[in-house]
Amino acid sequence: MKYWHKRVTLDHEITMDDEGNEEIVAVLVAEDGDTYLLGDFIRSDGGRYDAVMGVSNTSAIGLILGADNDTGIIQAFG
């Protein structure tokens, strides 16, 4: 069952680690302003989604990348 979907754009954020070093983190920015860390998604080799992120033991968020690999759609399902 699909609960919702959002268009996303791949972007990056610069964060600081505990030692003060800069890290570049890839994020997905949704059209409503929500952000999701790309590193939280696990690559999928087959099926409908290019990557999946677990939310609970009964639901997840799937990522479908666009042809340009800079845009896509995320869908919550369970």
Biopython code that builds the backbone (N, CA, C, O; Angstrom):
import numpy as np
from Bio.PDB.StructureBuilder import StructureBuilder

atoms = [
    (1, "MET", "N", (0.836, -1.167, 0.000)),
    (1, "MET", "CA", (0.000, 0.000, 0.000)),
    (1, "MET", "C", (0.892, 1.245, 0.000)),
    (1, "MET", "O", (1.804, 1.353, 0.820)),
    (2, "LYS", "N", (0.635, 2.171, -0.905)),
    (2, "LYS", "CA", (1.392, 3.422, -0.995)),
    (2, "LYS", "C", (0.663, 4.484, -0.174)),
    (2, "LYS", "O", (-0.546, 4.662, -0.320)),
    (3, "TYR", "N", (1.403, 5.193, 0.694)),
    (3, "TYR", "CA", (0.799, 6.209, 1.557)),
    (3, "TYR", "C", (0.907, 7.609, 0.978)),
    (3, "TYR", "O", (-0.077, 8.349, 0.976)),
    (4, "TRP", "N", (2.080, 7.988, 0.488)),
    (4, "TRP", "CA", (2.280, 9.315, -0.087)),
    (4, "TRP", "C", (3.491, 9.283, -1.007)),
    (4, "TRP", "O", (4.274, 8.333, -0.982)),
    (5, "HIS", "N", (3.642, 10.321, -1.814)),
    (5, "HIS", "CA", (4.831, 10.449, -2.653)),
    (5, "HIS", "C", (5.210, 11.925, -2.751)),
    (5, "HIS", "O", (4.364, 12.809, -2.618)),
    (6, "LYS", "N", (6.512, 12.173, -2.988)),
    (6, "LYS", "CA", (7.025, 13.539, -3.105)),
    (6, "LYS", "C", (8.101, 13.570, -4.185)),
    (6, "LYS", "O", (8.879, 12.627, -4.327)),
    (7, "ARG", "N", (8.136, 14.647, -4.933)),
    (7, "ARG", "CA", (9.235, 14.874, -5.875)),
    (7, "ARG", "C", (10.442, 15.370, -5.070)),
    (7, "ARG", "O", (10.296, 16.171, -4.146)),
    (8, "VAL", "N", (11.630, 14.885, -5.434)),
    (8, "VAL", "CA", (12.851, 15.269, -4.720)),
    (8, "VAL", "C", (13.944, 15.672, -5.700)),
    (8, "VAL", "O", (13.932, 15.285, -6.869)),
    (9, "THR", "N", (14.887, 16.456, -5.195)),
    (9, "THR", "CA", (16.068, 16.870, -5.941)),
    (9, "THR", "C", (17.294, 16.505, -5.105)),
    (9, "THR", "O", (17.309, 16.712, -3.891)),
    (10, "LEU", "N", (18.306, 15.969, -5.751)),
    (10, "LEU", "CA", (19.547, 15.627, -5.059)),
    (10, "LEU", "C", (20.353, 16.898, -4.823)),
    (10, "LEU", "O", (20.555, 17.695, -5.739)),
    (11, "ASP", "N", (20.809, 17.078, -3.597)),
    (11, "ASP", "CA", (21.598, 18.245, -3.226)),
    (11, "ASP", "C", (22.662, 17.785, -2.222)),
    (11, "ASP", "O", (22.817, 16.585, -1.992)),
    (12, "HIS", "N", (23.367, 18.698, -1.646)),
    (12, "HIS", "CA", (24.356, 18.343, -0.620)),
    (12, "HIS", "C", (24.362, 19.397, 0.475)),
    (12, "HIS", "O", (23.993, 20.552, 0.264)),
    (13, "GLU", "N", (24.792, 18.963, 1.641)),
    (13, "GLU", "CA", (24.958, 19.861, 2.774)),
    (13, "GLU", "C", (26.375, 19.682, 3.295)),
    (13, "GLU", "O", (26.954, 18.601, 3.191)),
    (14, "ILE", "N", (26.917, 20.735, 3.846)),
    (14, "ILE", "CA", (28.235, 20.651, 4.464)),
    (14, "ILE", "C", (28.028, 20.647, 5.971)),
    (14, "ILE", "O", (27.430, 21.567, 6.530)),
    (15, "THR", "N", (28.530, 19.601, 6.622)),
    (15, "THR", "CA", (28.404, 19.471, 8.069)),
    (15, "THR", "C", (29.797, 19.382, 8.683)),
    (15, "THR", "O", (30.787, 19.200, 7.975)),
    (16, "MET", "N", (29.860, 19.510, 9.983)),
    (16, "MET", "CA", (31.124, 19.395, 10.713)),
    (16, "MET", "C", (31.078, 18.127, 11.558)),
    (16, "MET", "O", (30.075, 17.835, 12.209)),
    (17, "ASP", "N", (32.183, 17.376, 11.539)),
    (17, "ASP", "CA", (32.263, 16.214, 12.416)),
    (17, "ASP", "C", (32.740, 16.657, 13.800)),
    (17, "ASP", "O", (32.941, 17.849, 14.032)),
    (18, "ASP", "N", (32.919, 15.716, 14.710)),
    (18, "ASP", "CA", (33.300, 16.033, 16.087)),
    (18, "ASP", "C", (34.655, 16.718, 16.200)),
    (18, "ASP", "O", (34.919, 17.416, 17.179)),
    (19, "GLU", "N", (35.510, 16.524, 15.211)),
    (19, "GLU", "CA", (36.839, 17.122, 15.243)),
    (19, "GLU", "C", (36.919, 18.441, 14.480)),
    (19, "GLU", "O", (38.002, 19.010, 14.340)),
    (20, "GLY", "N", (35.777, 18.935, 13.983)),
    (20, "GLY", "CA", (35.760, 20.198, 13.271)),
    (20, "GLY", "C", (36.048, 20.103, 11.786)),
    (20, "GLY", "O", (36.210, 21.128, 11.124)),
    (21, "ASN", "N", (36.115, 18.892, 11.249)),
    (21, "ASN", "CA", (36.357, 18.700, 9.819)),
    (21, "ASN", "C", (35.037, 18.778, 9.049)),
    (21, "ASN", "O", (34.005, 18.292, 9.510)),
    (22, "GLU", "N", (35.091, 19.392, 7.879)),
    (22, "GLU", "CA", (33.897, 19.482, 7.044)),
    (22, "GLU", "C", (33.631, 18.165, 6.345)),
    (22, "GLU", "O", (34.555, 17.495, 5.882)),
    (23, "GLU", "N", (32.355, 17.796, 6.273)),
    (23, "GLU", "CA", (31.919, 16.624, 5.525)),
    (23, "GLU", "C", (30.824, 17.058, 4.555)),
    (23, "GLU", "O", (29.960, 17.859, 4.911)),
    (24, "ILE", "N", (30.857, 16.545, 3.360)),
    (24, "ILE", "CA", (29.803, 16.817, 2.388)),
    (24, "ILE", "C", (28.852, 15.633, 2.418)),
    (24, "ILE", "O", (29.261, 14.492, 2.204)),
    (25, "VAL", "N", (27.576, 15.908, 2.687)),
    (25, "VAL", "CA", (26.564, 14.870, 2.832)),
    (25, "VAL", "C", (25.521, 15.038, 1.727)),
    (25, "VAL", "O", (24.980, 16.130, 1.549)),
    (26, "ALA", "N", (25.236, 13.967, 0.986)),
    (26, "ALA", "CA", (24.219, 14.009, -0.061)),
    (26, "ALA", "C", (22.832, 13.909, 0.578)),
    (26, "ALA", "O", (22.582, 13.039, 1.413)),
    (27, "VAL", "N", (21.941, 14.809, 0.174)),
    (27, "VAL", "CA", (20.577, 14.830, 0.703)),
    (27, "VAL", "C", (19.576, 14.890, -0.446)),
    (27, "VAL", "O", (19.882, 15.360, -1.541)),
    (28, "LEU", "N", (18.382, 14.404, -0.164)),
    (28, "LEU", "CA", (17.255, 14.547, -1.079)),
    (28, "LEU", "C", (16.362, 15.634, -0.498)),
    (28, "LEU", "O", (15.928, 15.534, 0.650)),
    (29, "VAL", "N", (16.087, 16.667, -1.279)),
    (29, "VAL", "CA", (15.243, 17.770, -0.831)),
    (29, "VAL", "C", (13.899, 17.640, -1.530)),
    (29, "VAL", "O", (13.813, 17.707, -2.756)),
    (30, "ALA", "N", (12.850, 17.454, -0.733)),
    (30, "ALA", "CA", (11.501, 17.298, -1.277)),
    (30, "ALA", "C", (10.905, 18.651, -1.622)),
    (30, "ALA", "O", (11.358, 19.685, -1.130)),
    (31, "GLU", "N", (9.889, 18.638, -2.466)),
    (31, "GLU", "CA", (9.250, 19.874, -2.901)),
    (31, "GLU", "C", (8.604, 20.634, -1.742)),
    (31, "GLU", "O", (8.373, 21.838, -1.848)),
    (32, "ASP", "N", (8.308, 19.937, -0.630)),
    (32, "ASP", "CA", (7.722, 20.610, 0.529)),
    (32, "ASP", "C", (8.777, 21.076, 1.531)),
    (32, "ASP", "O", (8.437, 21.588, 2.598)),
    (33, "GLY", "N", (10.071, 20.898, 1.188)),
    (33, "GLY", "CA", (11.158, 21.355, 2.043)),
    (33, "GLY", "C", (11.740, 20.287, 2.956)),
    (33, "GLY", "O", (12.793, 20.508, 3.555)),
    (34, "ASP", "N", (11.086, 19.131, 3.082)),
    (34, "ASP", "CA", (11.638, 18.044, 3.890)),
    (34, "ASP", "C", (12.925, 17.542, 3.255)),
    (34, "ASP", "O", (13.054, 17.527, 2.031)),
    (35, "THR", "N", (13.888, 17.128, 4.095)),
    (35, "THR", "CA", (15.140, 16.580, 3.584)),
    (35, "THR", "C", (15.337, 15.157, 4.105)),
    (35, "THR", "O", (14.920, 14.819, 5.213)),
    (36, "TYR", "N", (15.975, 14.344, 3.287)),
    (36, "TYR", "CA", (16.251, 12.945, 3.605)),
    (36, "TYR", "C", (17.708, 12.683, 3.248)),
    (36, "TYR", "O", (18.159, 13.067, 2.169)),
    (37, "LEU", "N", (18.446, 12.034, 4.141)),
    (37, "LEU", "CA", (19.845, 11.710, 3.869)),
    (37, "LEU", "C", (19.921, 10.565, 2.872)),
    (37, "LEU", "O", (19.337, 9.503, 3.091)),
    (38, "LEU", "N", (20.632, 10.779, 1.790)),
    (38, "LEU", "CA", (20.762, 9.732, 0.774)),
    (38, "LEU", "C", (21.461, 8.501, 1.357)),
    (38, "LEU", "O", (21.182, 7.377, 0.941)),
    (39, "GLY", "N", (22.359, 8.704, 2.309)),
    (39, "GLY", "CA", (23.071, 7.606, 2.935)),
    (39, "GLY", "C", (22.197, 6.682, 3.759)),
    (39, "GLY", "O", (22.613, 5.572, 4.092)),
    (40, "ASP", "N", (20.978, 7.124, 4.096)),
    (40, "ASP", "CA", (20.049, 6.270, 4.845)),
    (40, "ASP", "C", (19.343, 5.258, 3.948)),
    (40, "ASP", "O", (18.704, 4.328, 4.440)),
    (41, "PHE", "N", (19.457, 5.437, 2.631)),
    (41, "PHE", "CA", (18.815, 4.536, 1.682)),
    (41, "PHE", "C", (19.769, 3.404, 1.307)),
    (41, "PHE", "O", (20.978, 3.614, 1.201)),
    (42, "ILE", "N", (19.227, 2.213, 1.108)),
    (42, "ILE", "CA", (19.999, 1.053, 0.677)),
    (42, "ILE", "C", (19.688, 0.797, -0.787)),
    (42, "ILE", "O", (18.525, 0.702, -1.178)),
    (43, "ARG", "N", (20.727, 0.687, -1.585)),
    (43, "ARG", "CA", (20.559, 0.465, -3.035)),
    (43, "ARG", "C", (19.815, -0.841, -3.293)),
    (43, "ARG", "O", (20.074, -1.861, -2.654)),
    (44, "SER", "N", (18.889, -0.788, -4.239)),
    (44, "SER", "CA", (18.123, -1.971, -4.633)),
    (44, "SER", "C", (18.519, -2.351, -6.052)),
    (44, "SER", "O", (18.521, -1.507, -6.948)),
    (45, "ASP", "N", (18.853, -3.617, -6.255)),
    (45, "ASP", "CA", (19.300, -4.071, -7.573)),
    (45, "ASP", "C", (18.170, -4.463, -8.505)),
    (45, "ASP", "O", (18.410, -4.712, -9.686)),
    (46, "GLY", "N", (16.972, -4.522, -8.017)),
    (46, "GLY", "CA", (15.865, -4.905, -8.883)),
    (46, "GLY", "C", (14.554, -4.407, -8.313)),
    (46, "GLY", "O", (14.505, -3.870, -7.206)),
    (47, "GLY", "N", (13.523, -4.585, -9.059)),
    (47, "GLY", "CA", (12.216, -4.165, -8.579)),
    (47, "GLY", "C", (11.883, -2.735, -8.942)),
    (47, "GLY", "O", (12.516, -2.129, -9.807)),
    (48, "ARG", "N", (10.901, -2.219, -8.281)),
    (48, "ARG", "CA", (10.348, -0.901, -8.583)),
    (48, "ARG", "C", (11.250, 0.253, -8.153)),
    (48, "ARG", "O", (11.291, 1.283, -8.825)),
    (49, "TYR", "N", (11.971, 0.097, -7.044)),
    (49, "TYR", "CA", (12.716, 1.204, -6.457)),
    (49, "TYR", "C", (14.218, 1.071, -6.703)),
    (49, "TYR", "O", (14.758, -0.035, -6.747)),
    (50, "ASP", "N", (14.885, 2.225, -6.864)),
    (50, "ASP", "CA", (16.341, 2.244, -6.995)),
    (50, "ASP", "C", (17.012, 2.111, -5.635)),
    (50, "ASP", "O", (18.131, 1.607, -5.539)),
    (51, "ALA", "N", (16.332, 2.560, -4.581)),
    (51, "ALA", "CA", (16.853, 2.459, -3.222)),
    (51, "ALA", "C", (15.678, 2.488, -2.249)),
    (51, "ALA", "O", (14.607, 3.008, -2.564)),
    (52, "VAL", "N", (15.894, 1.920, -1.059)),
    (52, "VAL", "CA", (14.829, 1.837, -0.057)),
    (52, "VAL", "C", (15.408, 2.201, 1.304)),
    (52, "VAL", "O", (16.547, 1.856, 1.619)),
    (53, "MET", "N", (14.601, 2.912, 2.117)),
    (53, "MET", "CA", (14.972, 3.253, 3.483)),
    (53, "MET", "C", (13.887, 2.723, 4.412)),
    (53, "MET", "O", (12.711, 3.040, 4.233)),
    (54, "GLY", "N", (14.265, 1.926, 5.392)),
    (54, "GLY", "CA", (13.308, 1.424, 6.367)),
    (54, "GLY", "C", (12.880, 2.519, 7.318)),
    (54, "GLY", "O", (13.708, 3.302, 7.784)),
    (55, "VAL", "N", (11.585, 2.581, 7.610)),
    (55, "VAL", "CA", (11.060, 3.556, 8.559)),
    (55, "VAL", "C", (10.637, 2.847, 9.843)),
    (55, "VAL", "O", (10.923, 3.321, 10.943)),
    (56, "SER", "N", (9.970, 1.736, 9.703)),
    (56, "SER", "CA", (9.580, 0.897, 10.836)),
    (56, "SER", "C", (9.611, -0.545, 10.355)),
    (56, "SER", "O", (10.024, -0.814, 9.227)),
    (57, "ASN", "N", (9.181, -1.469, 11.196)),
    (57, "ASN", "CA", (9.197, -2.864, 10.770)),
    (57, "ASN", "C", (8.079, -3.183, 9.781)),
    (57, "ASN", "O", (8.027, -4.294, 9.252)),
    (58, "THR", "N", (7.183, -2.230, 9.522)),
    (58, "THR", "CA", (6.104, -2.478, 8.559)),
    (58, "THR", "C", (6.003, -1.439, 7.454)),
    (58, "THR", "O", (5.118, -1.541, 6.605)),
    (59, "SER", "N", (6.890, -0.436, 7.438)),
    (59, "SER", "CA", (6.820, 0.581, 6.391)),
    (59, "SER", "C", (8.215, 1.033, 5.979)),
    (59, "SER", "O", (9.188, 0.845, 6.709)),
    (60, "ALA", "N", (8.289, 1.631, 4.797)),
    (60, "ALA", "CA", (9.566, 2.078, 4.237)),
    (60, "ALA", "C", (9.318, 3.228, 3.272)),
    (60, "ALA", "O", (8.178, 3.554, 2.944)),
    (61, "ILE", "N", (10.415, 3.835, 2.826)),
    (61, "ILE", "CA", (10.370, 4.870, 1.792)),
    (61, "ILE", "C", (11.215, 4.375, 0.629)),
    (61, "ILE", "O", (12.381, 4.019, 0.803)),
    (62, "GLY", "N", (10.622, 4.354, -0.551)),
    (62, "GLY", "CA", (11.330, 3.937, -1.746)),
    (62, "GLY", "C", (11.710, 5.138, -2.592)),
    (62, "GLY", "O", (10.954, 6.107, -2.673)),
    (63, "LEU", "N", (12.869, 5.082, -3.219)),
    (63, "LEU", "CA", (13.370, 6.152, -4.087)),
    (63, "LEU", "C", (13.403, 5.661, -5.527)),
    (63, "LEU", "O", (13.981, 4.617, -5.828)),
    (64, "ILE", "N", (12.778, 6.423, -6.404)),
    (64, "ILE", "CA", (12.836, 6.163, -7.843)),
    (64, "ILE", "C", (13.576, 7.342, -8.469)),
    (64, "ILE", "O", (13.062, 8.460, -8.485)),
    (65, "LEU", "N", (14.776, 7.097, -8.984)),
    (65, "LEU", "CA", (15.578, 8.166, -9.571)),
    (65, "LEU", "C", (15.111, 8.495, -10.977)),
    (65, "LEU", "O", (14.661, 7.617, -11.713)),
    (66, "GLY", "N", (15.221, 9.773, -11.349)),
    (66, "GLY", "CA", (14.930, 10.192, -12.703)),
    (66, "GLY", "C", (16.093, 9.843, -13.626)),
    (66, "GLY", "O", (17.153, 9.418, -13.165)),
    (67, "ALA", "N", (15.896, 10.021, -14.908)),
    (67, "ALA", "CA", (16.926, 9.696, -15.896)),
    (67, "ALA", "C", (18.193, 10.523, -15.702)),
    (67, "ALA", "O", (19.282, 10.079, -16.067)),
    (68, "ASP", "N", (18.064, 11.725, -15.128)),
    (68, "ASP", "CA", (19.225, 12.591, -14.911)),
    (68, "ASP", "C", (19.986, 12.274, -13.617)),
    (68, "ASP", "O", (21.056, 12.833, -13.378)),
    (69, "ASN", "N", (19.445, 11.387, -12.789)),
    (69, "ASN", "CA", (19.996, 11.015, -11.483)),
    (69, "ASN", "C", (20.114, 12.187, -10.517)),
    (69, "ASN", "O", (20.723, 12.035, -9.458)),
    (70, "ASP", "N", (19.554, 13.347, -10.842)),
    (70, "ASP", "CA", (19.549, 14.497, -9.945)),
    (70, "ASP", "C", (18.166, 14.788, -9.393)),
    (70, "ASP", "O", (18.016, 15.621, -8.500)),
    (71, "THR", "N", (17.156, 14.110, -9.914)),
    (71, "THR", "CA", (15.786, 14.277, -9.454)),
    (71, "THR", "C", (15.169, 12.894, -9.280)),
    (71, "THR", "O", (15.718, 11.892, -9.739)),
    (72, "GLY", "N", (14.044, 12.858, -8.623)),
    (72, "GLY", "CA", (13.367, 11.571, -8.457)),
    (72, "GLY", "C", (12.076, 11.734, -7.666)),
    (72, "GLY", "O", (11.576, 12.840, -7.462)),
    (73, "ILE", "N", (11.562, 10.605, -7.236)),
    (73, "ILE", "CA", (10.330, 10.559, -6.447)),
    (73, "ILE", "C", (10.581, 9.613, -5.289)),
    (73, "ILE", "O", (11.150, 8.537, -5.470)),
    (74, "ILE", "N", (10.152, 10.018, -4.088)),
    (74, "ILE", "CA", (10.158, 9.094, -2.971)),
    (74, "ILE", "C", (8.714, 8.746, -2.651)),
    (74, "ILE", "O", (7.818, 9.581, -2.772)),
    (75, "GLN", "N", (8.501, 7.502, -2.240)),
    (75, "GLN", "CA", (7.155, 7.020, -1.911)),
    (75, "GLN", "C", (7.214, 6.275, -0.593)),
    (75, "GLN", "O", (8.063, 5.404, -0.404)),
    (76, "ALA", "N", (6.306, 6.617, 0.328)),
    (76, "ALA", "CA", (6.171, 5.856, 1.561)),
    (76, "ALA", "C", (5.193, 4.718, 1.293)),
    (76, "ALA", "O", (4.137, 4.913, 0.691)),
    (77, "PHE", "N", (5.565, 3.534, 1.750)),
    (77, "PHE", "CA", (4.687, 2.380, 1.559)),
    (77, "PHE", "C", (4.806, 1.430, 2.735)),
    (77, "PHE", "O", (5.745, 1.509, 3.527)),
    (78, "GLY", "N", (3.853, 0.544, 2.832)),
    (78, "GLY", "CA", (3.877, -0.415, 3.942)),
    (78, "GLY", "C", (3.071, -1.633, 3.611)),
    (78, "GLY", "O", (2.975, -2.550, 4.426)),
]
sb = StructureBuilder()
sb.init_structure("model")
sb.init_model(0)
sb.init_chain("A")
sb.init_seg("    ")
for serial, (resi, resn, name, xyz) in enumerate(atoms, 1):
    if name == "N":
        sb.init_residue(resn, " ", resi, " ")
    sb.init_atom(name, np.array(xyz, "f"), 0.0, 1.0, " ", f" {name:<3s}", serial, name[0])
structure = sb.get_structure()
